[in-house]
């Protein structure tokens, strides 16, 4: 099974079940709300990153995108809704 890092959103709610249905066993979440979280470091063992664009600031998204590129990790940007996430995974699969 894979690990995913979700950035953005205060709570994930049904998104957790959706991600588990996509095969992600370990789901790590960073809200991105606190200014101290702009320096987020991607934990070891992460296989993919999901950025919820309507809940993160531009600097955090840029930092995470750069880290993902350096580590050659797939990254998906989409809005915080199950339908948007499902569509994004269909496009990247």
C-alpha angles and dihedrals in degrees: 000000000000137000124228132193114214116198120195138026127079093242131013099208111167091003089081091060091046092052092046088052088055089057102263110142099175116048116186118191133198116180095206091211100115117076088229089064094069085087094058114158119208108243121236115266096035113140100184141011127219117194117196098212099199091060106044134070123242095251093054092048090050093049093049093045091053093049092048091051092049091051094039092238122156113247128194125196119199145132122279102264132103091235093052091048093047090051092048092052091049088054094049098041 
